[in-house]
Amino acid sequence: MWNRKRTSGITLIGFLMLLCVIGFFGYMAMRLVPMTVEYMGVVKAMEQVKTEPNAQNMSPEEIRNSLYRKFDTQYVDDSAIPPQSIQILKKNNGTTLRITYERRVSFIHNIDLIGSFDKSVSLSGGDGG
């Protein structure tokens, strides 16, 4: 009598397909992670500006200069965030710093990955936006 043992595992073709899928998502992560880390640096720089003494009374130019100095320490590329993306809104109840920008990263040939970022921070003390 023949004793058949059941074998299990993955075939070479199955392994190559799995490797391709893992490679695709790994490559996508390699392209997206730097963009996300840069955004986290922008948020941290905005929070640092918020904690500066008398931030709500600073002029828009002082706020921009402080923000750009903090971008340097957070490894944020100045060309990634154009000056028109930085908005300083002064109203009678306080000052709000808002940054909105898009970041494009080349992915495959003529396909780009686009990140759309928008963050607001109230410079008027207690509550952040």
ABEGO torsion letter per residue (X at the ends): XBBBBBBBEBBAAAAAAAAAAAAAAAAAAAAAAAAAAAAAAAAAAAAAAAABBGAAABBAAAAAAAAAAAAAAAGBBAAABBAAABBBBBBAAEBBBBBBBBBBBBBBEABBBBBBBBBBBBAAEABBX
